[in-house]
């Protein structure tokens, strides 16, 4: 399932001046496919302003998300890998931003389970952080 959702939603870029711009870029594939609305992107950013960097789920990795009613049209996920990390509030450096869009609260559980399996694998996570192109990232993400 993760492979199907992510296959055309991976972005690799050098750097951004802010974490806000990085979240906007990470959201682009979902916006282009009308999976989310611009209001969802703004809700993710505003949520960090309001709640702090809660979306940093482990060192260097942020799982950007908001409420379904903030602008989710269907389930989706996108992946941004930065060569140079952005700094989130409270001095958290992040070089991987995953945007998760779920139509209902439980609509993404299987996808989240697959994502969790990937992220708890320290070797894969570090390999992704060292990757230099989309093909390398796909190979790591989708290997068994």
Order of alpha helices (4+ residues) and beta strands (2+ residues): alpha-beta-alpha-alpha-beta-beta-beta-beta-alpha-alpha-alpha
